[in-house]
Amino acid sequence: MQTSAMNTFLRTAKNNLGIDKPLSSHIFRHTHISKLAELGVPLYVIQQRVGHEDSKITKGIYLHVTQKAIEKEAPKLDKL
């Protein structure tokens, strides 16, 4: 399946369902990378998995601090 066909399908489904958020095939990539980070997967593993030559790309674009990650790490910070 071509990416453009998938995005057309997603756009149509989004409109039919009344979803008021961006939806494209790239969103799934972004979510996958963010979830890997939440699970504590090392940056170099994520970088290799998604094919980035430079870790700055992976960190700068995809690895946002999530609320779940903040809550998970809070007890460690409280011990300082």
C-alpha positions, 0 to 999 in steps of 0.5 A: 500500500502506498503512503498517499493511499493510506493517508487518503484513507485516514483523512476520510476516516477522520472526517467521517468520525469527526476526529478533530486532531491531525491524523496521518501515517506519520502520526503512528511513527511519532507515537511508536517512538514516543512509546518506546521512550516511555518504556525506557528503551535506550535512545541508540536503540530507538535511533537504529530502529527508525533509521536516524543517522544522528541522535539529535534528530531522534531527540529533537523531533520525537522524544517529548517528555510525556506525563507518564514518564514524568510520573514514573521518574518522580519518586527517583527525583524525590529521593534526591 
